[in-house]
Amino acid sequence: SSELTQPPSVSVAPGETARITCGGKTFGSRSVHWYQQRPGQAPVLVIYYDTARPSWIPERFSGSNSGNTATLTISRVEAGDEADYYCQVLTMFGGGTRLTVL
Amino acid sequence: QVQLQESGPGLVKPSETLSLTCTVSASSINLFYWSWIRQSPGKGLEWIGYIYSNGSTKYNPSLESRVTISVDTSAKKFSLKLKSMTAADTAVYYCARGSTWYDFWGQGTLVTVS
């Protein structure tokens, strides 16, 4: 089992805001990174260093990290955002969260 | 855009050694870290290890006794060897750039142990 805890699934209607959490005892000052993985595809980096966004990721994606919980927030959710999302701290990955767009 | 491409056998017999290579394009291989990550069918992601362009390595403690990662900077390739393969090693194997986070990934290659 992963030491980074993510909810198995999150569901949201199109246009709404999705929040995916990642909890762990080992955060401390560690940074959290997030990946999106669509079915049959490789993971794609969406957030690094807690809040930074690669140039190819839309502004709708944002991240935060406070205490022992990090959150990936996806605003104005679209059908194309439906995917598995993984958090990462150091060499550990969370178990993943399946985002379903209703 | 940086591209990575894994290559190697898709089928390995139990007890044999897996050898995979990742070819890097549109990026210098120097001054970067390069990683291997795997994903068992229907499961999450597992970090295997990384190598710096100077050849220094770090491995997942759970796999360290069986893993070797090497780099050929002139060919812009890095490689993974995983010995004593078992069914539990069946997974999609990804190569990626980075060690703190992974900004570019290969498409992945499915390796079945049977």
Backbone of each chain as ProteinMPNN parsed JSONL, in Angstrom:
{"seq_chain_A": "SSELTQPPSVSVAPGETARITCGGKTFGSRSVHWYQQRPGQAPVLVIYYDTARPSWIPERFSGSNSGNTATLTISRVEAGDEADYYCQVLTMFGGGTRLTVL", "coords_chain_A": {"N_chain_A": [[0.842, -1.196, 0.0], [0.391, 2.328, -0.614], [2.246, 5.017, 0.873], [1.295, 7.455, 0.483], [-1.787, 8.858, 0.514], [-4.608, 8.754, -1.433], [-7.941, 9.576, -2.493], [-9.902, 6.956, -3.92], [-11.647, 7.607, -5.996], [-13.138, 10.413, -7.639], [-15.876, 12.353, -8.508], [-17.342, 14.644, -10.771], [-19.367, 17.225, -12.179], [-19.428, 18.524, -15.537], [-17.833, 21.676, -15.954], [-17.816, 22.246, -13.286], [-15.801, 22.329, -10.224], [-13.079, 20.246, -9.511], [-11.518, 18.607, -6.842], [-8.711, 16.978, -5.758], [-7.2, 15.099, -3.323], [-4.133, 14.48, -1.516], [-2.625, 12.743, 0.915], [-0.169, 12.429, 3.501], [2.242, 11.211, 5.882], [4.77, 12.011, 5.607], [5.223, 14.437, 4.423], [6.172, 17.05, 5.393], [8.553, 19.395, 4.652], [8.608, 18.639, 2.093], [8.118, 18.686, -1.436], [5.23, 18.343, -3.542], [4.188, 16.603, -6.404], [2.196, 16.283, -9.362], [0.443, 14.078, -11.579], [-1.283, 13.378, -14.607], [-2.997, 10.687, -16.02], [-4.254, 9.374, -18.795], [-6.377, 6.746, -20.081], [-4.491, 4.045, -21.299], [-2.317, 5.611, -21.891], [0.84, 7.316, -21.277], [1.819, 8.768, -18.118], [1.347, 12.296, -17.528], [2.957, 15.206, -16.568], [1.393, 17.534, -14.49], [1.431, 19.328, -12.366], [4.13, 20.67, -10.534], [6.49, 20.982, -7.823], [4.592, 21.643, -5.818], [2.901, 23.863, -6.645], [3.594, 24.794, -9.158], [3.146, 25.061, -12.692], [3.55, 23.254, -15.655], [4.351, 24.585, -18.925], [2.66, 23.586, -20.844], [0.296, 22.93, -19.677], [-3.044, 23.778, -18.937], [-4.315, 26.789, -17.307], [-6.377, 26.087, -15.703], [-5.663, 24.069, -14.058], [-4.394, 23.677, -10.843], [-2.342, 23.71, -7.869], [-1.912, 22.974, -4.364], [-0.386, 22.936, -1.1], [-0.493, 22.124, 2.173], [0.412, 21.58, 5.492], [-0.047, 18.221, 6.065], [-1.386, 17.554, 3.788], [-1.883, 17.654, 0.355], [-3.366, 19.28, -2.458], [-4.836, 18.873, -5.595], [-6.375, 20.958, -7.815], [-8.883, 21.248, -10.188], [-10.297, 23.444, -12.241], [-13.387, 24.415, -13.798], [-14.122, 21.931, -15.082], [-13.614, 19.657, -17.762], [-14.732, 17.241, -20.218], [-12.495, 15.996, -21.264], [-10.758, 15.943, -19.157], [-11.106, 13.7, -17.75], [-9.56, 11.085, -16.175], [-6.878, 9.217, -14.581], [-5.29, 10.41, -11.681], [-2.218, 11.045, -10.167], [-0.342, 11.62, -7.225], [2.958, 12.591, -6.194], [5.724, 12.264, -4.078], [9.016, 12.738, -3.387], [10.417, 9.636, -3.985], [8.071, 8.282, -3.966], [4.805, 7.307, -5.039], [1.358, 8.211, -4.986], [-1.639, 6.201, -4.645], [-3.368, 6.798, -6.662], [-6.139, 8.54, -8.192], [-9.234, 8.201, -9.649], [-10.703, 10.339, -11.816], [-13.907, 11.105, -12.642], [-15.957, 12.468, -15.044], [-19.1, 13.589, -14.954]], "CA_chain_A": [[0.0, 0.0, 0.0], [1.164, 3.533, -0.741], [2.274, 5.882, 2.034], [0.58, 8.654, 0.076], [-3.178, 8.435, 0.456], [-5.507, 9.479, -2.324], [-9.256, 8.936, -2.628], [-9.918, 6.149, -5.147], [-12.416, 8.216, -7.071], [-13.79, 11.708, -7.49], [-16.788, 12.612, -9.624], [-17.723, 16.048, -10.859], [-20.073, 17.574, -13.408], [-18.697, 19.463, -16.393], [-17.931, 23.07, -15.545], [-17.605, 22.372, -11.849], [-14.422, 22.253, -9.754], [-12.669, 18.979, -8.905], [-10.401, 18.68, -5.9], [-8.146, 15.661, -5.469], [-6.268, 15.272, -2.212], [-3.027, 13.541, -1.336], [-2.2, 12.869, 2.292], [0.953, 11.6, 3.891], [2.929, 11.612, 7.103], [6.157, 12.374, 5.33], [5.328, 15.647, 3.628], [7.077, 18.027, 5.985], [8.87, 20.45, 3.703], [8.743, 18.029, 0.766], [7.217, 19.164, -2.48], [4.343, 17.358, -4.135], [4.046, 16.716, -7.855], [0.968, 15.622, -9.797], [0.432, 13.556, -12.95], [-2.531, 12.938, -15.211], [-2.807, 9.537, -16.898], [-5.436, 8.931, -19.523], [-6.296, 5.297, -20.355], [-3.586, 3.59, -22.345], [-1.269, 6.59, -22.173], [1.818, 7.569, -20.232], [1.513, 9.921, -17.261], [1.737, 13.636, -17.952], [3.143, 16.102, -15.431], [0.47, 18.674, -14.521], [1.848, 20.276, -11.323], [5.36, 20.306, -9.839], [6.816, 21.876, -6.706], [3.333, 21.999, -5.144], [2.008, 24.829, -7.292], [4.066, 25.217, -10.484], [2.441, 24.42, -13.8], [4.313, 23.249, -16.912], [3.791, 25.514, -19.903], [1.66, 22.938, -21.682], [-0.894, 22.631, -18.864], [-3.91, 24.97, -18.836], [-4.402, 27.459, -16.013], [-7.451, 25.476, -14.901], [-5.033, 23.145, -13.118], [-3.603, 24.344, -9.815], [-2.007, 22.851, -6.747], [-1.608, 23.583, -3.076], [0.173, 21.993, -0.139], [-0.472, 22.687, 3.524], [0.46, 20.529, 6.486], [0.186, 16.903, 5.517], [-2.305, 17.306, 2.678], [-1.753, 18.435, -0.868], [-4.597, 19.249, -3.238], [-4.866, 19.251, -7.005], [-7.673, 21.539, -8.131], [-9.146, 21.422, -11.61], [-11.458, 24.323, -12.381], [-14.137, 24.329, -15.076], [-13.783, 20.589, -15.553], [-14.056, 19.269, -19.104], [-14.765, 15.797, -20.432], [-11.137, 15.551, -21.521], [-9.992, 15.843, -17.909], [-11.36, 12.387, -17.158], [-8.279, 10.376, -16.154], [-6.33, 8.923, -13.269], [-4.358, 11.429, -11.223], [-1.299, 10.527, -9.161], [0.584, 12.532, -6.572], [4.292, 12.025, -6.007], [6.639, 12.936, -3.154], [10.308, 12.044, -3.487], [10.315, 8.486, -4.887], [6.794, 7.602, -3.718], [3.604, 7.734, -5.73], [0.087, 7.856, -4.391], [-2.329, 5.097, -5.29], [-4.119, 7.288, -7.809], [-7.554, 8.9, -8.077], [-9.943, 8.21, -10.93], [-11.625, 11.458, -11.96], [-15.008, 10.85, -13.569], [-16.752, 13.652, -15.402], [-20.473, 13.063, -15.062]], "C_chain_A": [[0.876, 1.245, 0.0], [1.134, 4.304, 0.56], [1.662, 7.225, 1.727], [-0.855, 8.239, -0.201], [-3.998, 9.344, -0.438], [-6.875, 8.804, -2.306], [-9.287, 8.141, -3.926], [-10.627, 6.837, -6.303], [-12.993, 9.561, -6.648], [-14.656, 11.909, -8.726], [-17.231, 14.06, -9.594], [-18.435, 16.287, -12.177], [-19.229, 18.531, -14.241], [-18.929, 20.904, -15.934], [-17.729, 23.303, -14.068], [-16.112, 22.252, -11.526], [-14.156, 20.907, -9.095], [-11.472, 19.221, -7.984], [-9.969, 17.271, -5.533], [-7.072, 15.84, -4.412], [-5.227, 14.162, -2.166], [-2.504, 13.753, 0.077], [-1.036, 11.955, 2.605], [1.636, 12.128, 5.116], [4.273, 12.239, 6.808], [6.307, 13.669, 4.558], [6.388, 16.573, 4.201], [7.284, 19.168, 5.021], [8.991, 19.908, 2.282], [7.733, 18.604, -0.207], [6.414, 18.015, -3.054], [4.194, 17.66, -5.623], [2.847, 15.875, -8.276], [1.05, 15.232, -11.277], [-0.987, 13.17, -13.341], [-2.223, 11.752, -16.119], [-4.136, 9.133, -17.51], [-5.269, 7.449, -19.86], [-5.376, 4.98, -21.524], [-2.451, 4.538, -22.684], [-0.291, 6.704, -21.002], [1.356, 8.726, -19.348], [2.046, 11.219, -17.857], [1.838, 14.5, -16.71], [2.172, 17.283, -15.547], [0.82, 19.743, -13.485], [3.162, 19.765, -10.735], [5.672, 21.356, -8.789], [5.545, 22.486, -6.101], [2.378, 22.826, -5.995], [2.401, 25.203, -8.717], [3.409, 24.39, -11.579], [3.324, 24.424, -15.041], [3.605, 24.11, -17.958], [2.669, 24.901, -20.73], [0.373, 22.594, -20.951], [-1.746, 23.889, -18.701], [-3.995, 25.494, -17.41], [-5.49, 26.873, -15.122], [-6.894, 24.519, -13.851], [-4.187, 23.948, -12.127], [-3.359, 23.387, -8.661], [-1.753, 23.648, -5.488], [-1.091, 22.501, -2.138], [0.228, 22.673, 1.215], [-0.491, 21.546, 4.527], [0.788, 19.206, 5.835], [-0.771, 16.558, 4.39], [-2.019, 18.25, 1.527], [-3.031, 18.265, -1.685], [-4.336, 19.677, -4.671], [-6.278, 19.742, -7.3], [-7.789, 21.737, -9.63], [-10.424, 22.229, -11.728], [-12.111, 24.115, -13.74], [-13.826, 23.008, -15.769], [-14.417, 20.298, -16.909], [-14.029, 17.751, -19.218], [-13.359, 15.229, -20.624], [-10.262, 15.449, -20.287], [-10.185, 14.488, -17.233], [-10.107, 11.517, -17.302], [-7.978, 9.945, -14.727], [-5.297, 9.986, -12.931], [-3.537, 10.866, -10.067], [-0.497, 11.664, -8.544], [1.913, 11.808, -6.362], [5.061, 12.903, -5.024], [7.918, 12.11, -3.115], [10.144, 10.87, -4.445], [9.003, 7.725, -4.72], [5.678, 8.206, -4.563], [2.375, 7.375, -4.888], [-0.58, 6.753, -5.191], [-3.18, 5.5, -6.485], [-5.577, 7.554, -7.505], [-8.165, 8.928, -9.462], [-10.924, 9.371, -10.928], [-12.644, 11.109, -13.029], [-15.765, 12.141, -13.783], [-18.155, 13.174, -15.747], [-21.176, 13.514, -16.34]], "O_chain_A": [[1.978, 1.229, 0.548], [0.138, 4.27, 1.283], [1.522, 8.058, 2.622], [-1.112, 7.378, -1.042], [-4.068, 10.554, -0.222], [-6.962, 7.59, -2.124], [-8.755, 8.599, -4.937], [-10.246, 6.664, -7.461], [-13.291, 9.803, -5.479], [-14.219, 11.664, -9.85], [-17.465, 14.632, -8.529], [-18.144, 15.629, -13.176], [-18.405, 19.267, -13.698], [-20.04, 21.298, -15.579], [-17.496, 24.433, -13.64], [-15.277, 22.096, -12.417], [-14.912, 20.475, -8.225], [-10.542, 19.952, -8.325], [-10.772, 16.47, -5.055], [-6.147, 16.635, -4.581], [-5.418, 13.07, -2.701], [-1.995, 14.827, 0.397], [-0.919, 10.858, 2.059], [1.627, 13.33, 5.379], [4.85, 12.919, 7.656], [7.4, 13.98, 4.083], [7.396, 16.844, 3.549], [6.332, 19.833, 4.613], [9.42, 20.62, 1.374], [6.621, 18.965, 0.177], [6.856, 16.866, -3.054], [4.09, 18.815, -6.036], [2.52, 14.879, -7.63], [1.632, 15.938, -12.1], [-1.777, 12.703, -12.52], [-1.279, 11.81, -16.907], [-5.024, 8.62, -16.829], [-4.145, 6.95, -19.918], [-5.477, 5.576, -22.596], [-1.709, 4.312, -23.639], [-0.567, 6.249, -19.892], [0.58, 9.573, -19.793], [3.044, 11.239, -18.579], [0.92, 14.529, -15.891], [2.129, 17.954, -16.579], [0.542, 20.925, -13.692], [3.3, 18.571, -10.465], [5.179, 22.482, -8.856], [5.455, 23.698, -5.905], [1.185, 22.53, -6.062], [1.63, 25.86, -9.416], [3.152, 23.196, -11.421], [3.802, 25.483, -15.448], [2.397, 24.33, -17.874], [1.821, 25.62, -21.258], [-0.544, 22.026, -21.543], [-1.223, 24.95, -18.363], [-3.783, 24.763, -16.442], [-5.52, 27.136, -13.92], [-7.57, 24.196, -12.874], [-3.373, 24.784, -12.52], [-4.065, 22.393, -8.494], [-1.423, 24.833, -5.533], [-1.323, 21.311, -2.35], [0.915, 23.68, 1.385], [-1.321, 20.643, 4.425], [1.792, 19.084, 5.133], [-0.948, 15.382, 4.069], [-1.927, 19.466, 1.696], [-3.694, 17.23, -1.609], [-3.703, 20.7, -4.929], [-7.255, 19.031, -7.065], [-6.909, 22.318, -10.264], [-11.502, 21.762, -11.361], [-11.467, 23.694, -14.701], [-13.332, 22.98, -16.896], [-15.572, 20.635, -17.171], [-13.388, 17.066, -18.421], [-13.072, 14.111, -20.196], [-9.149, 14.93, -20.355], [-9.504, 14.172, -16.258], [-9.652, 11.25, -18.414], [-8.716, 10.259, -13.794], [-4.523, 10.411, -13.789], [-4.076, 10.292, -9.121], [-0.029, 12.56, -9.248], [1.976, 10.579, -6.355], [5.047, 14.129, -5.128], [7.883, 10.911, -2.838], [9.77, 11.071, -5.601], [8.843, 6.638, -5.276], [5.607, 9.416, -4.775], [2.362, 6.37, -4.176], [-0.135, 6.413, -6.287], [-3.656, 4.645, -7.232], [-6.182, 6.883, -6.669], [-7.66, 9.61, -10.353], [-11.866, 9.393, -10.136], [-12.29, 10.85, -14.179], [-16.162, 12.817, -12.834], [-18.357, 12.443, -16.717], [-22.33, 13.153, -16.569]]}, "seq_chain_B": "QVQLQESGPGLVKPSETLSLTCTVSASSINLFYWSWIRQSPGKGLEWIGYIYSNGSTKYNPSLESRVTISVDTSAKKFSLKLKSMTAADTAVYYCARGSTWYDFWGQGTLVTVS", "coords_chain_B": {"N_chain_B": [[10.03, 19.394, -28.751], [10.779, 17.276, -26.09], [11.532, 13.879, -26.512], [11.115, 10.495, -25.589], [11.849, 7.076, -26.003], [11.1, 3.806, -25.356], [12.631, 0.6, -25.739], [12.789, -2.916, -26.314], [12.396, -6.391, -25.317], [9.081, -7.779, -25.296], [8.314, -9.947, -23.953], [9.417, -12.004, -21.391], [11.124, -14.73, -19.941], [10.515, -16.453, -16.831], [12.954, -16.019, -14.281], [14.861, -15.022, -15.991], [16.785, -12.203, -17.328], [15.664, -8.917, -17.695], [16.134, -6.568, -20.258], [16.054, -3.27, -21.11], [15.996, -0.373, -23.182], [16.207, 3.154, -23.395], [15.749, 5.683, -25.636], [16.734, 8.971, -26.182], [15.544, 11.991, -27.533], [15.641, 15.286, -28.997], [16.589, 16.564, -26.761], [19.324, 17.312, -24.665], [21.246, 14.723, -23.183], [22.977, 15.096, -21.241], [23.627, 16.543, -18.027], [21.172, 16.031, -16.933], [18.869, 14.048, -14.97], [17.798, 10.686, -15.343], [15.15, 8.406, -15.416], [13.646, 5.233, -14.51], [10.439, 3.869, -14.369], [7.731, 1.858, -13.335], [4.57, 0.237, -13.993], [2.31, -1.894, -12.818], [-0.208, -4.039, -14.256], [-3.289, -2.458, -14.07], [-2.565, -1.251, -11.725], [-0.824, 1.065, -9.536], [1.897, 3.461, -9.817], [5.382, 2.717, -9.75], [8.508, 3.627, -8.69], [11.625, 2.784, -10.089], [14.345, 3.434, -10.371], [17.069, 5.835, -10.845], [19.423, 7.535, -13.006], [22.194, 9.709, -13.259], [23.652, 11.864, -15.708], [26.365, 11.596, -15.437], [26.706, 9.073, -14.625], [26.145, 8.293, -12.024], [23.997, 6.604, -9.737], [20.741, 5.771, -8.316], [18.692, 3.545, -6.598], [15.473, 1.919, -6.15], [15.008, 0.664, -2.969], [13.66, -1.761, -2.646], [14.12, -3.129, -4.962], [16.762, -3.03, -5.437], [18.763, -5.029, -5.309], [18.499, -6.351, -7.664], [18.628, -4.649, -9.816], [20.123, -2.739, -12.442], [21.097, 0.3, -13.778], [22.232, 2.029, -16.567], [24.095, 4.401, -18.607], [24.594, 5.77, -21.841], [26.004, 8.334, -23.017], [26.93, 9.308, -25.452], [25.41, 8.032, -27.336], [22.993, 8.88, -26.588], [21.311, 7.382, -24.935], [19.819, 5.458, -22.307], [19.772, 2.674, -20.07], [18.052, -0.186, -18.679], [18.483, -2.928, -16.592], [17.027, -5.741, -15.241], [17.229, -8.35, -13.18], [16.522, -11.891, -12.624], [13.722, -12.229, -13.14], [10.249, -12.351, -12.289], [6.752, -13.309, -12.255], [5.603, -11.245, -10.877], [6.91, -9.044, -11.779], [5.786, -8.329, -14.116], [4.684, -5.72, -16.064], [4.009, -2.352, -17.267], [6.706, -0.632, -18.456], [8.217, 2.43, -18.012], [10.329, 4.985, -19.275], [11.719, 8.068, -18.15], [12.337, 11.623, -17.867], [14.152, 13.141, -15.325], [14.411, 13.384, -11.694], [13.49, 14.427, -9.339], [10.953, 15.389, -10.048], [9.059, 14.245, -12.903], [9.274, 15.239, -16.06], [9.07, 14.576, -18.74], [7.995, 11.708, -20.461], [8.431, 8.388, -21.749], [6.422, 6.419, -24.046], [5.929, 4.031, -22.893], [6.43, 0.516, -22.363], [5.088, -2.671, -22.527], [5.937, -5.339, -20.519], [5.875, -8.722, -20.206], [6.069, -11.432, -18.031], [6.528, -14.695, -18.571]], "CA_chain_B": [[9.506, 18.648, -27.608], [11.615, 16.142, -25.7], [10.904, 12.584, -26.75], [11.783, 9.31, -25.079], [11.28, 5.88, -26.6], [11.593, 2.557, -24.794], [12.723, -0.538, -26.648], [13.196, -4.142, -25.655], [11.458, -7.505, -25.509], [7.807, -7.686, -24.613], [8.101, -11.199, -23.229], [10.618, -12.49, -20.719], [10.856, -15.952, -19.186], [10.871, -16.381, -15.409], [14.361, -16.154, -13.875], [15.748, -14.346, -16.93], [17.068, -10.787, -17.108], [15.042, -7.951, -18.593], [16.975, -5.467, -20.712], [15.318, -2.231, -21.833], [16.764, 0.819, -23.529], [15.431, 4.357, -23.652], [16.441, 6.61, -26.531], [16.319, 10.353, -25.931], [15.694, 12.909, -28.655], [15.237, 16.682, -28.771], [17.072, 16.995, -25.448], [20.626, 16.796, -24.272], [21.168, 13.743, -22.099], [23.889, 15.593, -20.214], [23.151, 17.453, -16.992], [19.844, 15.654, -16.486], [18.633, 12.735, -14.403], [16.937, 9.852, -16.183], [14.545, 7.432, -14.511], [12.768, 4.142, -14.93], [9.25, 3.743, -13.528], [6.886, 0.826, -13.896], [3.17, 0.227, -13.573], [1.714, -3.213, -12.997], [-1.546, -3.936, -14.837], [-4.343, -2.021, -13.175], [-2.03, -0.775, -10.449], [-0.195, 2.376, -9.527], [3.242, 3.667, -10.339], [6.484, 2.334, -8.864], [9.811, 4.1, -9.128], [12.639, 1.732, -10.112], [15.644, 4.022, -10.103], [17.482, 6.855, -11.797], [20.843, 7.712, -13.275], [22.59, 11.021, -13.724], [24.429, 11.737, -16.935], [27.752, 11.213, -15.123], [26.695, 7.659, -14.295], [25.746, 7.998, -10.641], [22.677, 5.979, -9.723], [20.016, 5.507, -7.081], [17.69, 2.532, -6.892], [14.449, 1.585, -5.176], [15.566, -0.375, -2.08], [12.987, -3.047, -2.807], [14.583, -3.749, -6.207], [18.182, -2.693, -5.603], [19.62, -6.2, -5.497], [18.291, -6.935, -8.997], [18.567, -3.59, -10.83], [21.266, -1.954, -12.889], [20.794, 1.314, -14.786], [23.461, 2.556, -17.163], [23.853, 5.466, -19.579], [25.534, 5.965, -22.937], [25.698, 9.714, -23.385], [27.225, 9.551, -26.864], [24.284, 7.491, -28.101], [21.781, 9.469, -26.016], [20.479, 6.278, -24.475], [20.073, 4.867, -21.0], [19.264, 1.309, -20.088], [17.638, -0.854, -17.453], [18.566, -4.381, -16.492], [16.374, -6.266, -14.054], [17.471, -9.788, -13.248], [15.672, -12.815, -11.858], [12.345, -11.769, -13.341], [9.137, -13.211, -11.911], [5.454, -12.819, -12.717], [5.332, -9.981, -10.181], [7.58, -7.962, -12.515], [4.983, -7.985, -15.291], [4.286, -4.316, -15.911], [4.429, -1.402, -18.291], [7.927, 0.037, -18.016], [8.376, 3.762, -18.584], [11.497, 5.806, -18.991], [11.293, 9.447, -17.943], [13.402, 12.565, -17.53], [14.045, 13.762, -14.014], [14.556, 12.571, -10.486], [12.613, 15.039, -8.345], [9.697, 15.139, -10.748], [9.323, 13.662, -14.221], [8.557, 16.146, -16.962], [8.823, 13.92, -20.024], [7.905, 10.262, -20.324], [8.233, 7.572, -22.928], [5.057, 5.899, -24.163], [5.839, 2.822, -22.087], [6.473, -0.772, -23.042], [4.561, -3.753, -21.688], [6.796, -6.507, -20.369], [5.167, -9.839, -19.59], [6.941, -12.525, -17.613], [5.805, -15.948, -18.737]], "C_chain_B": [[10.395, 17.436, -27.34], [10.847, 14.844, -25.932], [11.766, 11.469, -26.187], [11.073, 8.089, -25.656], [11.928, 4.644, -25.992], [11.679, 1.486, -25.89], [13.231, -1.739, -25.877], [12.132, -5.203, -25.836], [10.175, -7.305, -24.732], [7.508, -8.908, -23.766], [9.422, -11.692, -22.67], [10.243, -13.749, -19.933], [11.214, -15.751, -17.717], [12.338, -16.735, -15.196], [15.331, -15.463, -14.832], [15.909, -12.869, -16.575], [16.378, -9.935, -18.162], [16.06, -6.879, -18.96], [16.137, -4.514, -21.553], [16.25, -1.046, -22.083], [15.803, 1.963, -23.79], [16.276, 5.304, -24.497], [15.853, 7.997, -26.368], [16.53, 11.198, -27.18], [15.157, 14.281, -28.277], [15.58, 17.153, -27.373], [18.501, 16.504, -25.291], [20.425, 15.763, -23.169], [22.055, 14.192, -20.936], [23.179, 16.552, -19.261], [21.705, 17.196, -16.581], [19.906, 14.309, -15.78], [17.633, 12.001, -15.292], [16.46, 8.665, -15.361], [13.818, 6.31, -15.24], [11.661, 4.008, -13.887], [8.385, 2.661, -14.154], [5.484, 0.877, -13.299], [2.611, -1.15, -13.868], [0.29, -3.054, -13.497], [-2.602, -3.553, -13.815], [-3.872, -1.453, -11.854], [-1.403, 0.611, -10.601], [1.236, 2.35, -10.017], [4.301, 3.313, -9.285], [7.799, 2.825, -9.467], [10.841, 2.979, -9.03], [14.011, 2.301, -9.769], [15.958, 5.114, -11.099], [19.0, 6.886, -11.945], [21.074, 9.146, -13.7], [23.483, 10.827, -14.934], [25.889, 11.38, -16.665], [27.858, 9.756, -14.683], [26.315, 7.317, -12.871], [24.288, 7.553, -10.61], [22.073, 5.946, -8.33], [18.873, 4.58, -7.441], [16.66, 2.413, -5.77], [15.0, 0.465, -4.28], [14.933, -1.747, -2.27], [13.45, -3.805, -4.045], [16.096, -3.701, -6.357], [19.072, -3.891, -5.903], [19.527, -6.769, -6.914], [18.446, -5.926, -10.132], [19.934, -3.002, -11.161], [20.78, -0.978, -13.961], [22.111, 1.897, -15.272], [23.101, 3.615, -18.205], [24.964, 5.482, -20.609], [25.256, 7.355, -23.489], [25.958, 9.98, -24.867], [26.081, 9.082, -27.749], [22.949, 8.073, -27.649], [20.786, 8.383, -25.622], [20.798, 5.958, -23.025], [19.295, 3.561, -20.911], [18.931, 0.8, -18.694], [17.893, -2.343, -17.602], [17.946, -4.792, -15.172], [16.474, -7.785, -14.122], [16.489, -10.567, -12.39], [14.209, -12.416, -11.925], [11.347, -12.828, -12.883], [7.833, -12.596, -12.428], [5.113, -11.471, -12.077], [5.991, -8.779, -10.869], [6.866, -7.618, -13.812], [4.408, -6.593, -15.112], [4.551, -3.563, -17.206], [5.622, -0.639, -17.72], [8.068, 1.353, -18.778], [9.785, 4.289, -18.307], [11.026, 7.26, -18.924], [12.498, 10.317, -17.633], [13.126, 13.162, -16.162], [14.298, 12.793, -12.887], [13.68, 13.119, -9.365], [11.176, 14.975, -8.822], [10.059, 14.724, -12.166], [8.543, 14.438, -15.274], [8.297, 15.569, -18.342], [8.935, 12.421, -19.842], [7.904, 9.604, -21.702], [6.804, 7.042, -22.943], [4.859, 4.644, -23.326], [5.891, 1.573, -22.936], [6.016, -1.854, -22.079], [5.526, -4.934, -21.698], [6.024, -7.567, -19.597], [6.172, -10.915, -19.237], [6.141, -13.816, -17.677], [6.651, -16.951, -19.485]], "O_chain_B": [[10.718, 16.672, -28.25], [9.669, 14.731, -25.593], [12.992, 11.497, -26.296], [9.848, 8.073, -25.782], [13.14, 4.45, -26.091], [10.893, 1.482, -26.838], [13.995, -1.61, -24.921], [11.088, -4.949, -26.436], [10.178, -6.732, -23.642], [6.573, -8.912, -22.965], [10.419, -11.785, -23.386], [9.171, -13.817, -19.333], [12.11, -14.971, -17.394], [12.883, -17.628, -15.846], [16.513, -15.332, -14.513], [15.268, -12.356, -15.657], [16.489, -10.193, -19.361], [16.76, -6.349, -18.098], [15.579, -4.901, -22.58], [17.158, -0.764, -21.301], [14.719, 1.767, -24.34], [17.384, 5.676, -24.111], [14.637, 8.181, -26.409], [17.584, 11.123, -27.812], [14.338, 14.423, -27.369], [14.926, 18.054, -26.849], [18.842, 15.407, -25.733], [19.542, 15.909, -22.325], [21.904, 13.731, -19.804], [22.257, 17.271, -19.646], [21.079, 18.047, -15.95], [20.847, 13.535, -15.956], [16.751, 12.605, -15.903], [17.252, 7.999, -14.694], [13.438, 6.426, -16.405], [11.915, 4.031, -12.682], [8.313, 2.559, -15.379], [5.252, 1.476, -12.249], [2.454, -1.53, -15.028], [-0.361, -2.051, -13.204], [-2.786, -4.244, -12.813], [-4.679, -1.199, -10.96], [-1.457, 1.228, -11.665], [1.716, 1.354, -10.556], [4.13, 3.579, -8.095], [8.152, 2.484, -10.597], [10.924, 2.298, -8.008], [14.751, 1.721, -8.973], [15.231, 5.314, -12.071], [19.743, 6.342, -11.128], [20.259, 9.733, -14.413], [24.01, 9.737, -15.153], [26.583, 10.91, -17.567], [28.949, 9.26, -14.404], [26.178, 6.137, -12.545], [23.454, 8.06, -11.36], [22.763, 6.071, -7.319], [18.176, 4.779, -8.436], [16.924, 2.752, -4.616], [15.416, -0.576, -4.788], [15.587, -2.773, -2.08], [13.196, -5.003, -4.164], [16.648, -4.268, -7.299], [20.03, -3.778, -6.668], [20.369, -7.57, -7.322], [18.401, -6.311, -11.301], [20.777, -2.799, -10.287], [20.132, -1.378, -14.928], [22.993, 2.218, -14.476], [21.95, 3.714, -18.632], [26.128, 5.239, -20.291], [24.375, 7.531, -24.331], [25.268, 10.8, -25.472], [25.817, 9.674, -28.795], [21.907, 7.8, -28.245], [19.597, 8.455, -25.931], [21.923, 6.166, -22.569], [18.288, 3.373, -21.593], [19.448, 1.28, -17.685], [17.554, -2.941, -18.623], [18.292, -4.261, -14.116], [15.887, -8.424, -14.995], [15.749, -10.02, -11.572], [13.541, -12.282, -10.9], [11.559, -14.028, -13.06], [7.83, -11.492, -12.971], [4.413, -10.655, -12.676], [5.661, -7.631, -10.57], [7.29, -6.714, -14.532], [3.725, -6.317, -14.125], [5.22, -4.059, -18.113], [5.545, -0.073, -16.63], [8.044, 1.388, -20.008], [10.349, 4.061, -17.237], [10.046, 7.631, -19.571], [13.541, 9.829, -17.198], [12.022, 13.625, -15.876], [14.388, 11.579, -13.073], [13.183, 12.357, -8.535], [10.286, 14.556, -8.083], [11.212, 14.835, -12.583], [7.322, 14.32, -15.376], [7.395, 16.027, -19.043], [9.836, 11.922, -19.168], [7.442, 10.183, -22.685], [6.066, 7.197, -21.97], [3.722, 4.24, -23.081], [5.451, 1.569, -24.086], [6.501, -1.941, -20.951], [5.881, -5.456, -22.755], [5.576, -7.333, -18.475], [7.027, -11.268, -20.049], [5.187, -14.002, -16.922], [6.21, -18.075, -19.723]]}, "name": "protein", "num_of_chains": 2, "seq": "SSELTQPPSVSVAPGETARITCGGKTFGSRSVHWYQQRPGQAPVLVIYYDTARPSWIPERFSGSNSGNTATLTISRVEAGDEADYYCQVLTMFGGGTRLTVLQVQLQESGPGLVKPSETLSLTCTVSASSINLFYWSWIRQSPGKGLEWIGYIYSNGSTKYNPSLESRVTISVDTSAKKFSLKLKSMTAADTAVYYCARGSTWYDFWGQGTLVTVS"}
